[in-house]
């Protein structure tokens, strides 16, 4: 998580954070937390109440937070930064600040592991610009926001090549859009050194991350049940893959800015 004074948690998003969104967040983290049994809603309640506006007050953006529909002890979230140096400054400010100091023990008590983190960048200019960022309800909202986000991690033999990204733009993305995805975004591994080593990230691997936002879970299920991907995408994609893709069906929390 990050840091900021509790007194600021009801303020509006600062201009610096909004600017990051407009620039597609050149640096993004996909953070997957494994939690103790029965603790996910405990963490979500704490996170959505204390760790959204307070992180954004430091100049980063909490892009979305989610329940993994197939893994009841998984909490997944995305946060974005204007640069690697901006990431360092924002994380130093948050994690040395009063909000994290006040709530870190409660947050950490819910977690088995918080080190499953991919450091990413948009796969090409504009590759992530389609993802919506909605206004959030006030702190204290519960339940879930509309839609479901299909997040797929494609593990690659090497860094994403121009040929793979061309295949992604002209075959993978259109297949998802024809299959009902409202918005599609693509990220690949950011290879810069971790500027905030206090929070580890996965290193020594290359991935392509696809995010496809569907209006309803049934729409995603209909796409999954169709043969469109298996017939039109999988055979051409296979040579680039080091192993089977990692697929997540993510339900936005009540205060996630990313939802249908």
C-alpha positions in Angstrom: 0.0 0.0 0.0 1.1 3.7 0.2 1.0 6.7 2.7 -0.8 9.9 3.5 -2.4 11.7 6.4 -5.7 10.4 7.5 -7.0 14.0 7.6 -6.8 14.1 3.8 -8.9 11.0 3.0 -12.1 13.0 2.1 -10.4 15.5 -0.1 -10.7 15.4 -3.9 -8.1 13.8 -6.2 -5.2 16.2 -6.5 -4.3 17.7 -9.9 -1.1 15.7 -10.0 -2.9 12.4 -9.8 -5.5 13.5 -12.4 -2.6 14.4 -14.8 -1.2 10.9 -14.4 -4.5 9.4 -15.6 -4.6 11.7 -18.6 -1.2 10.5 -19.6 -2.3 6.8 -19.4 -0.1 6.2 -16.4 3.3 5.4 -18.0 4.1 3.1 -15.0 1.6 0.7 -13.6 1.7 -2.0 -10.9 -0.5 -5.0 -10.9 -0.6 -6.1 -7.3 -2.0 -9.5 -6.3 -2.3 -10.2 -2.6 -2.9 -13.6 -1.1 -4.9 -13.2 2.2 -5.7 -15.3 5.2 -9.0 -17.1 4.9 -12.0 -14.9 5.5 -9.9 -11.7 5.5 -10.6 -10.3 2.0 -13.5 -8.1 2.9 -11.7 -6.9 6.0 -8.9 -5.7 3.8 -11.2 -4.2 1.2 -13.1 -2.2 3.8 -9.8 -0.9 5.2 -8.3 -0.2 1.8 -11.3 1.6 0.4 -11.8 3.7 3.5 -8.1 4.6 4.3 -5.8 3.9 1.3 -7.3 5.5 -1.8 -7.4 9.2 -1.4 -4.4 9.2 0.9 -2.2 7.5 -1.8 -3.5 9.7 -4.5 -2.6 12.8 -2.4 1.0 11.8 -3.0 0.7 12.0 -6.8 -0.1 8.4 -7.8 -3.4 6.9 -9.0 -5.3 4.0 -7.6 -6.7 2.8 -10.9 -8.9 0.0 -9.6 -9.3 -2.6 -6.9 -10.9 -6.0 -7.2 -12.1 -9.3 -5.8 -10.8 -12.3 -7.8 -14.0 -14.3 -8.5 -12.2 -17.6 -8.7 -9.8 -17.2 -5.8 -11.6 -16.2 -2.6 -8.5 -15.2 -0.8 -7.1 -12.9 -3.5 -7.3 -9.1 -3.6 -6.0 -7.5 -6.8 -5.4 -3.9 -7.5 -3.7 -1.5 -10.0 -1.9 1.7 -9.3 -0.2 4.1 -11.7 2.6 6.6 -11.7 3.9 9.4 -14.0 7.4 7.9 -14.1 9.7 5.7 -12.2 11.1 8.7 -10.3 7.5 9.8 -9.5 6.9 6.3 -8.2 9.8 6.5 -5.8 8.8 9.8 -4.5 5.1 8.8 -4.0 5.8 5.5 -2.3 8.4 7.1 0.0 5.9 9.7 1.0 3.1 7.3 1.6 4.9 4.5 3.4 6.7 6.9 5.7 3.5 8.9 6.4 0.9 8.8 9.2 -1.8 6.8 7.4 0.3 3.8 6.7 1.8 4.0 10.2 -1.7 4.0 11.7 -3.1 1.1 9.6 -0.2 -1.0 8.4 -0.5 -3.6 11.2 -4.2 -4.1 10.5 -3.5 -4.4 6.8 -0.6 -6.7 7.1 -2.5 -9.0 9.5 -4.8 -9.9 6.7 -2.0 -10.9 4.3 -0.2 -14.1 3.6 1.8 -12.6 0.7 1.9 -9.2 -0.9 5.0 -9.6 -3.1 3.3 -10.8 -6.3 3.7 -7.6 -8.1 4.2 -6.9 -11.8 5.8 -3.6 -12.8 4.4 -2.6 -16.2 4.1 0.1 -18.9 1.6 0.5 -21.7 2.5 -1.9 -24.5 2.5 1.0 -27.0 1.4 4.7 -26.9 -2.3 4.8 -26.2 -2.5 1.1 -25.4 -4.1 1.8 -22.0 -6.0 5.0 -22.8 -9.4 3.3 -23.2 -9.7 2.2 -19.6 -12.4 4.3 -17.9 -11.9 6.0 -14.6 -15.2 6.8 -12.9 -15.9 9.1 -10.0 -15.9 7.1 -6.8 -18.7 7.0 -4.2 -17.8 8.4 -0.8 -15.7 6.3 1.6 -17.8 3.8 3.4 -19.5 2.4 0.3 -19.8 -1.4 0.3 -20.5 -4.2 -2.2 -19.2 -4.1 -5.7 -19.2 -1.8 -8.8 -20.6 -2.9 -12.2 -18.9 -5.1 -14.6 -16.1 -7.7 -14.6 -12.4 -7.2 -15.6 -10.7 -10.1 -17.4 -7.0 -9.7 -16.6 -4.7 -12.2 -18.5 -1.0 -12.4 -17.9 0.8 -13.9 -20.9 4.2 -15.2 -19.9 6.7 -14.6 -22.7 10.0 -16.2 -23.8 11.4 -12.7 -24.3 10.5 -9.1 -24.1 7.4 -8.3 -26.2 8.6 -7.9 -29.8 7.1 -5.6 -32.4 5.7 -8.6 -34.1 3.9 -9.7 -31.0 2.5 -6.3 -30.3 1.3 -6.1 -33.9 -0.5 -9.4 -33.4 -1.9 -8.1 -30.2 -3.3 -4.9 -31.9 -4.7 -6.5 -35.0 -5.8 -10.0 -33.8 -6.1 -10.2 -30.0 -7.7 -6.8 -29.3 -10.3 -7.1 -32.1 -11.3 -10.6 -31.0 -12.0 -9.4 -27.5 -13.9 -6.4 -28.8 -16.0 -8.4 -31.1 -16.6 -10.8 -28.2 -18.2 -8.1 -26.1 -15.4 -6.4 -24.3 -16.3 -2.7 -23.8 -12.7 -1.6 -23.2 -9.3 -3.3 -23.8 -5.9 -2.2 -22.5 -2.4 -3.8 -22.9 0.7 -3.6 -20.8 4.1 -5.2 -20.9 7.0 -5.5 -18.5 8.8 -2.4 -17.4 12.4 -3.4 -17.1 13.7 -0.4 -15.1 15.3 -1.1 -11.8 12.8 -1.0 -8.9 13.1 2.5 -7.5 11.5 1.5 -4.2 13.1 -1.8 -3.2 11.2 -1.8 0.1 8.3 -3.2 -2.0 9.6 -6.1 -4.1 8.4 -6.6 -7.7 8.7 -9.7 -9.9 12.0 -9.6 -11.8 13.7 -11.7 -14.5 10.5 -12.4 -16.4 8.6 -10.9 -19.4 4.9 -10.6 -19.6 2.1 -9.1 -21.7 -0.9 -8.1 -19.6 -4.3 -7.8 -21.3 -7.2 -6.1 -19.5 -10.7 -6.5 -21.0 -13.7 -4.9 -19.3 -17.0 -6.6 -19.8 -20.4 -5.1 -18.7 -21.6 -8.2 -17.0 -20.1 -11.5 -15.8 -22.4 -13.3 -18.2 -20.9 -11.4 -21.2 -17.4 -12.6 -20.2 -18.7 -16.1 -19.8 -20.3 -16.0 -23.2 -17.0 -14.9 -24.7 -15.1 -17.6 -22.8 -17.5 -20.3 -24.0 -17.2 -19.2 -27.7 -14.5 -20.7 -29.9 -13.3 -17.2 -31.1 -10.1 -17.1 -29.0 -9.2 -20.7 -29.5 -9.7 -20.6 -33.2 -8.5 -17.1 -34.1 -5.9 -16.2 -31.5 -4.4 -19.1 -29.6 -2.6 -20.9 -32.4 -0.9 -17.7 -33.6 0.0 -16.6 -30.1 1.5 -19.9 -28.9 5.1 -19.4 -30.2 5.6 -16.3 -28.0 4.3 -18.0 -24.8 6.7 -19.5 -22.2 3.8 -21.2 -20.4 0.0 -21.1 -20.1 -1.6 -17.7 -19.5 -2.6 -16.7 -16.0 -6.3 -15.7 -16.1 -8.2 -13.7 -13.5 -11.9 -12.7 -13.5 -12.0 -9.5 -11.3 -15.0 -7.9 -9.7 -14.5 -4.2 -9.0 -15.0 -3.2 -5.4 -17.6 -0.5 -4.5 -15.0 2.3 -4.7 -13.0 1.1 -7.7 -12.6 3.8 -10.3 -12.2 1.2 -13.0 -15.5 -0.5 -13.6 -18.2 -0.9 -16.4 
